[in-house]
Amino acid sequence: MIAVVQKMMLLLIFVQLFTKCHSLAQEHFSVAPMMAHTNRHYHTFFRFFSQHAHLYTEMIPAEKIVSLYNSNEDIESNEALQELLGINSAITTNSNMNMNRGPIILQLGGGNPQSLALASEVGARMGYSGINLNCGCPSNAVSGRSGGCALMRNASHVAECVEQMSESIANVNTNVELSVKHRLGVRDASTYDA
């Protein structure tokens, strides 16, 4: 517990330094998604440092969002979906995650273009400021299911996923940004074309 507090204090010092330097440059402060860490409590903690930081959710499987959405398409009353996505009932659709909380980006995992598109639409409807496709997670559990960094082996498939996600987001809210998390390369690939 003491180590966690020490890390948080170092992070606080970094954020304070960043905030002082922020007036010199128009850069964004982002906190990367981390499994078992970037939950709603984590977001609240970082909002004490900056209302402008771009915070990400943990990677959430698109198939899980689709499954919960298909069980009850009324997002306002779908408590299981709201719980999964870290939303409470006080946040309304397209509210940009309650503006005083700042930008929060929904990170999606998976490789099925249709599921990613529907999950992106749900995220946009729930008010996330951005949707991020995870093409960088090296975990065997994720890449073994054709997600994460395994997607980097097939650029045309990623392009199809991004295209469908972009179309579904644009149908709901054109202010929602779409991004892709990726790595410089894949372990056993010897060229940039892999």
N, C-alpha and C positions, 0 to 999 in steps of 0.2 A: 504494500500500500504506500509506503514511504517513497519508493522508486517512482510510482505513478505520480504522486504529488510533485516530486522533484522535476519530472519531465514536463508536467503541466506548468510549473513555475518558469522553467526555461522557455517554454512555448509562449507564455505570457510576456516575458521580456522581449522575445523576438517580435511578437505582434505589436507591442508598444513601440519598438524601434521602427517597424514597418509603417505604423500609423504616422509617426513623425516624418518619415521619408515619403509618405504617400503624396504629399502636396507637391513634391518635386517631379513625380512621374505619374502618369495615368494608368498604372498597372493594376491588375486584379490580384487579390489574395485568394487563393483557393486551398481547400483542404481536401486531399485525395480520399477516395472511398477506401475504408478498411473494414474487413469482415469483423464482426463482433465489437466494433468501436463506433462507427458513424451512425448512431441511432439518434432519436429525437432528443435525448438528454445531452449528447455530444453537441448537437446543433445548438441547443440552448446555451451551453457553456461557451461556444465560440461566438455566439451573438453578443456576449458581453464584451468581446474584443472589437468586433466590427460588424456593423449592420450591412456592409457591402461584400463581405467575404462570400465567395462561391463555395457552398457546401454540397457534398454529394451524399446520397443515400448509400447504404451498403448495396452491393450488386444483388438485384432481385431477379430471379428467373422470370422471364416473360411468360412462360407456360403457367406459372403459379398465378400471376395476375390474370391471365386469360381464364383460367379455371374458376377463380373466384368471381370474376366479372360475369362469366356465363351462368353462374348459379343465381345471380341477382344483378341485372343490368342497371338497376337504379343505384347509382353511385352514392347518392345522399343517404340511402338506407342500408347500404351494404357494409355492415360493421366489420366483417372479416377483411374486406378489401381495404377499408380505412385503417384498420389495425396493421395490416401488412405494410401499407405504404406510409405509416407513421403519421396519419392525419387524425385530428380529432374533429368532432362534429361541429365545432365552432368555426371551422374553416370552410368557406363556401367554394363552389366550383369557380375556376378561373380567377381566383383571388390572389394569384401569385404567392401562394402559401402564406397568406396574411402578410401584407407588405412590411409590417414592422419586424418581421423575422428575416427579411432579405432573401436573396436568391438561393434556392435549393434545387439541385439537379438530380433527377431520378436516373440511376444507373441500371441498365437492363443487361441481363445475361441471356444467352441463347443463340440459336442459329437458324430458327425457322422464321422466314421473312413475314409470313402472315401473323404469327404470334407476336413478333416484335412490333409489327405495325399496330395491332390492336392494343398491345400494352402501352405503346407510345401515345395512342389516342386517349387511353384511360388516364395516363399521367398528365397529358395536356389538359384534359377536362378537370382533373383534380387540382390544377393550379401550379404544377411544377414550372419553374422558370426555364428549365432545360431538360432534355433527355440525352443520355449518354449511352452509346453501345459499347460494351466491354469487349474489346478484341485484344486484351493484354494480360488477362489473368493467367498465370502459368500453372495454376493448380491442376493436378492430374484429375481431380474430381470434376472440374469445370471443362478443361480441354478434352477430357475423355468423352464428354457428351457433345462434342463438336461446338463448343463455345469457347469463350476467352481467346487465348492466343492461337488456338487451333483454327480460328477463322482467318488468321493472317495467311494461311496456306492457299486460300482461294479468294483472290481479290475480286473476281467477278461476282462471287456469292455475297461478299460484304457489300459491294456496290448495289446489288439487288435488295439486300436488307435495308440499307440506308435510303434507297429510293422509296421503298414502300413505307418506311417509317416517316420520311419527310412528307409524303403525300398525306398520310393519316393525320399528322400533326397540323399541316396546313389547313385541313378541313375543319379543325377545331379552333386553333389559336395560332395565328401567324407570328406572334411575338415569342413563341417558345423556340429556343435554340436547340439544334441537334448537333451533337459532337460524337467523336469516336475516340476511345482510349485504345492506344496500341503500343507496341514495343518496337524497338529498332529492328529486331529480327527474331526468327524462330530458331531454337537451339540447333537443330540438325540441318537447317537450310544454309547453303554456302553462297547464295547470291541474294541480291536485293529483290529479285523477281519472284521469289518463292511466296 
